[in-house]
Amino acid sequence: MELPCLAVFNTQPPHLYFGGVERRILETAKRLKNDVDMTVYSGTKAGFTKPVTVDGARIVPCHSTDTVFPLDNWVFNRTIAGKVNDIVAEVYEAHAASGNGFLKAMRKRNNKTPFIQTVHGVLADEYLQAKQIRGLSFREKIANLFMWQLSRVEGEAARNADLIVTVSHYSRKRIVELYRVDEARIRVVPNGVDPEKFKPTTISDDVREKYGLRDRQVVLFVGRLIPRKGLNYLIEAAQNVVKEKPDAAFVIIGNGPLRNQLAANLERLTLSDSFLFLRDITDEELPVLYDCADVFALPSIQEGQGIALLEAQASGKPAVAFDVSGVKEAVADGRSGLLVERGNSKMLGEAILKLLSDQALRERMGSAGRDFVLQNFTWDVCAKKMLGVYREALGT
């Protein structure tokens, strides 16, 4: 039997980038390869110039630019709009602001093929939350204005799509409020985690030795070094943590535009020896680094959901985060982790210290966190729900 044809749009090639959007695309493709015929159309970024097949999905390059965001997205949308007669599918799906050009070209031609808009963190919400961050640099304020412009594109796509998919009930609420979309057209399909890849292990000693972490308690962060991830709140919290736990090590996995600013803050506060920045971690090494952690911290002020929170809990690690947005759905407060008041560095540090000082509590929360993720947030669950959305769009 011939499989239904699905075309997916995403500016960044999912096999060359490792954000939550890209991970979701490939993990879903892997699990639905016997149910849908998926082709992903992505920008020509990170040297992507020739079609490849990864995890059951064909990934096809469409001209963009590899220069500054959001120019890449704008060029990509122009390119796919020009291919509206060539990219033929039974269902289209776009992530964030990556497909509005194609959708507008479709509607202009009165093409009524079903179009699904997948919204992750709600860009308009991200813009509004970032405006509240104190001490944004001029560059960061300009970047946030770009975010506002992209949020207008995402909102337009959501209003014109047949169905909208988002990752949390919080995001669904914000889509209704900020994009003026009928809630009846929104489907909540959370992100997931591979529990066989992210799980408690006993092989982390060599990695601890490699990075100078032996005999140190580790607080781990995984994510982009951008304003909404709240790394400065973690640095402020660390001042109090290291007073009581001088050997505590804060391991930061990720890269981004705030790297130099964060390093300067640490130098000023004489905390550089307590922080380790790791940029180029392989996909194979990441699960072991989760296992090295005693506590996982994600001080974001806004998250659609937070895949890193799911990975940490699947690895049996208690999470500490702010009580915000989709985070409240990704952590079982008091059972799998501790959620504290948004932007309160003192409470963040106290929560970290509470867990570092109580091994039994860490183990209890870590075990509960893995159970919580297995029941609610696996890629198998995500793929099954997405297949239901595709079938709904097709009317089958």
Buried (B, 14 or more C-beta within 10 A) or exposed (E): EEEBBBBBBBBBBBBBBBBBBBBBBBBBBBBBBEBBBBBBBBBBBEEBEEEBEBBBBBBBBBBBBEEEBBEBBBBBBBBBBBBBEEBEBBBBBBBBBBBBBBBBBBEEEEBEBBBBBBBBBBBBBBBBBBEEBEEBEEEBEEBBEBBBBBBBBBBBBBBBBBBBBBBBBBBBBBBBEBBEBEEEBBBBBBBBBBBEBBBBEEEBEEBBEEBEBEEBBBBBBBBBBBBBBBBBBBBBBBBBBBEEBEEBBBBBBBBBBBBEBBEEBBEEBEBBEBBBBBEEBEEEBBBBBBBBBBBBBBBBBBBBBBBBBBBBBBBBBBBBBBBBBBBBBBBBBEBBBBBBEBBBBBBBBBBBBBBBEEEEBBEBBBBBBBBBBBEBBBBEBBBBBBBEBBBBBBEE
